[in-house]
Structures are given as C-alpha cells and as structure tokens.
Amino acid sequence: MKLKLFTQPNCPNCPPARELAKQLERRGIKVEHWNIDEVDGLAESAFHSVSATPALVLVNGSEEEIKKWEGSAPSADEVLKALKV
C-alpha cells in the first residue's frame, strides 16, 4: 500500500498535510506527492476524484483506493490505523 498526497501551493490547509507526509515517510511509509496545479497532478487527482486539498489517498498495489481524506489532514494515528501499521 502507498499514500498519495494532493496539495496546491496556495492551499491554507496543506502545510499540516505536508508535515504529516514527512512524519509518515520517516516511519518508512511511501508517500507520493502531487501538486494539482501541475498537469500530472491534476490528472492523478481526477483519477481519484479529489475534490478538495489537501487530499490523502491510500491505494493498494493495484492502485485501487482503500481510503481517502479530503479538505484537511487526518491524524497520523488515523492513517496508521488505515494502513494497519
């Protein structure tokens, strides 16, 4: 499983989500960072039906969505619970 983080530069709620991603990466969890102001990031966000930033999407090895958080950063415990870590 891996996490995909969708942010945009001027998003006021995105800094806590970026910090959460750093915390998770320090624990060895793979996090892909996507900027939805860029073409690739916008396309990836559309694929996952992201409607607000920040968004954190947990996917399995087949890129199937397991869980999604949008509009604010979840707690690290909430993400770890979803990852079953």
C-alpha positions in Angstrom: 0.0 0.0 0.0 1.0 3.6 -0.5 -0.3 7.1 0.1 -0.8 9.8 -2.4 -0.8 13.4 -1.1 -2.5 16.0 -3.3 -1.8 19.7 -2.5 -1.5 23.0 -4.2 0.9 25.9 -3.4 -1.7 28.4 -2.1 -3.8 26.0 -0.1 -4.0 27.2 3.5 -4.8 23.7 4.9 -1.9 22.0 3.0 1.1 22.6 5.3 -0.2 20.3 8.1 -0.7 17.6 5.4 2.8 18.0 4.1 4.1 17.7 7.7 2.1 14.6 8.2 3.6 13.1 5.0 7.1 13.8 6.3 6.2 12.1 9.6 4.9 9.0 7.8 7.9 8.9 5.4 10.2 8.9 8.5 8.3 5.8 9.6 9.1 4.1 6.2 5.7 4.7 4.6 5.8 5.5 0.9 4.1 8.8 0.1 3.7 10.2 -3.4 3.5 14.0 -3.6 1.2 15.5 -6.3 0.7 19.2 -7.0 -2.7 19.7 -8.6 -1.5 22.9 -10.2 0.6 20.8 -12.5 -0.8 18.7 -15.4 0.3 15.3 -14.0 -1.0 16.2 -10.5 -4.3 17.4 -11.9 -4.7 14.2 -14.0 -3.9 12.0 -11.0 -6.3 13.9 -8.7 -9.1 13.5 -11.3 -8.4 9.7 -11.4 -9.0 9.6 -7.7 -11.9 12.1 -7.8 -10.2 14.5 -5.5 -12.4 17.5 -4.9 -10.5 19.4 -2.2 -7.0 19.9 -1.0 -5.2 18.7 0.9 -6.2 15.1 0.0 -4.5 11.9 1.1 -5.4 8.8 -0.8 -4.5 5.3 0.4 -4.2 2.8 -2.5 -3.2 -0.8 -2.7 -0.7 -2.3 -5.1 -3.2 -2.3 -8.0 -3.9 1.5 -7.4 -7.3 0.7 -6.1 -8.5 3.3 -3.5 -8.7 1.9 0.1 -9.4 5.2 1.9 -9.4 8.9 1.2 -9.3 12.1 3.3 -10.0 15.5 1.8 -10.0 19.1 2.9 -7.8 18.7 6.0 -5.0 16.4 7.2 -6.0 13.4 9.2 -4.2 12.4 12.3 -1.1 10.2 12.0 -2.9 7.6 14.1 -5.9 7.6 11.8 -3.6 7.0 8.8 -1.6 4.3 10.6 -4.8 2.6 11.6 -5.9 2.5 7.9 -2.5 1.1 7.0 -2.8 -1.4 9.8 0.7 -0.5 10.9 
